[in-house]
Amino acid sequence: MATTSKQPAKPSEALSSNQLLEMYYFARLARDIEERLVILFRQSKVIGGLYRSLGQEGESVATAYALQRTDAVLPLIRNMGVLTTMGVRPLEIFRQYMAKGTSNSRGRDLNIHVVHLPADGAQEPVIVGPISMLGDSIPVAAGIAMGARMQGKTIVSMAWIGDGATSTGAFAEGMNFAAVQKIPLVVVAEDNKFAYSTPISKQMAITRIDDRAASFGMPHELVDGNDVLAVYDVAKQMVDRARVGEGPSLIGVDTMRMQGHAQHDDARYVPKEVLEQWAARDPLPRFRKVLLERGAAKLSDLDDIDTMTKDYAAREADLAVEEPMPDPGTVARGVYAGDDFARPQLELVKSPFAQRGSSA
């Protein structure tokens, strides 16, 4: 008699109700932080540009949730959900956007250009914010993981990159190096349909962004970026294979940037019907529906999280507004290594659910 083997469960099926609610919390918090930043931007309290991740919060949270708390993340300007998932306190983000003297860069840089290098033995993530030009983050991510390996440590690096940045030479060089050296790197390539105002069809002949990895001999997969659990399933599998020495991989994320490149960009180049189609696929309402269908939450639970994150973002923003701008007399400080005016460490906090995907 023929026997059939039981298909392995998807990684997301092993997540508890508490963990699923925590993922929703991180995504909702990312959106509420940015909603509060829009208000601050209109009040001229945000210095420089504001880059929304509206419509992309789910994939940022889902990919980062597959990591351990001691791994390395290199998010880009639209990956606010990565920072909330890795425990960065919202106050730190507001400080940075408003260039406060208390910010991680002491007012010398903006938005999520933050750095967190844990002290030896600390069970904390390595966080390196956007590197310009943006493709350069890939070789840096590879270097972080390779450096850890040379020290006898196992760290998985995860780097997020937009479709435009995958067209750079640094991206290709970093990917090839990671593949040859079997570095534990997971690259999340986001097809959010536009590199500023250039549609993806005008910058690459391939139709699937994950095919960028094919020439490097690297495993790759395309996933619906607005399906939180589908993204988590792919990310967890790729993180796990990287951790056991099977080398790098690339996740192609099919999603949509629901606003312009930055807050000042009205995105008039995006067809209205395209925005309407993607608005119906908003990752947060879709995830709410999944949580209710799985019995992981009641409607009141999700409404409570919505209220919690909105209030939390508002309180943290109010604290940051009252903090001082940089002291002009310190403009030449923090330039050289060893200066005691070096950037302060980011404050990391636990979620109210006090539990993360595969983390200890």
Phi, psi and omega in degrees: 000134179289142177246148178247133179276143180287129179295138179297143180293149174292146180306324183293339179289342179272354181285137178282166176302322180297318179292321178296319177294325179294321177298317177298319178302313182297319180291317179295322179294320178301316180293320182289327174300315181289325176298321178291324177295327176299317178298314180296323178298316180291339176269007181062030178261345174272130179267125181084205185272161175239122185247107184281148173252021183307122182094349182243005183299323185297315182290327178295315180292314185297320180289314181294330182292341178283349182272167169268163185293344182259007179279179183248136178235141177231079182283157173256187190297338181256022182246048177303324181297335176294316181294318179295322181293324180276001171096014178290127181295135180307325178306321180297322181289317179295319177303315184293315180295331180263007177055042180287153179295341179270000185286169182302328178259009182053038176080007183266354177212176192229184182033235184258031173283077184238161179221136174222112177247106187297150172293156180307129178087349181287134178274069184224158181280154166275127181235123177232115182288184186307138177245126178260139355292152195296330178297338181293346180292336183290309175297329177293317178299318177297320180295323179297312181292322180291320178299319177297319180297322179294337178266008180079018180252158175245108176234128172268127174265137174233126181235137178257142182213142179276168183299323180295320183288341176286355178268005183267155178295322181298323177300310182296319180295317180294320179295314181297316179299316181297321181293315181296320183272359181052049181282139178286081184232134172240122180255130178254105182263115187264112171270090178258021168082340180216134169261099196058254180249006182267118178292152185300330181293342181268357182234352176209144182279337178286156182258347178241122184295334180292341177294349173305330185277346188299319184290346179264002182067034187249133176302143181207157180206143177259137183222151174294107186291348180261006174254100189304312185285329175296319178294316180300317182301314180293315182297318181296319179296319182287323177295317181296318180291326177294322185291334181262013172093015181270006172090187187277166176206169181230134174255120173271124184251117178269106184214193182214132173278110190279356174226182180293178181305320176217175187298335181278352185262119184276001175056037180294345180279354180265123178303137183301321183294331177293315178298321180295320179296317183283332177299327179288347180251019180311127186295331183288309176299325179296319181290322176304315182298318179298316181298321179291318181293325179280352182075018180281343183203156169263161180303322181295327178298315182290321177296323178296320178295318179302316179293318181300311184289324179296314179294320180298313180298319181295317181295316181294322178296318180298322177297316183294323180303323184279352183278156188284154170283167181299146175285117181305333181291349181258012188301331181266003180274159177073020182272323185250150177299140180094347177294132183286003177262021181299162183299141178286155176292148174291144174273123180254140183229158175269153176285165177298345181268347172050037179205140179232158183327268184257012185282154174286000000 
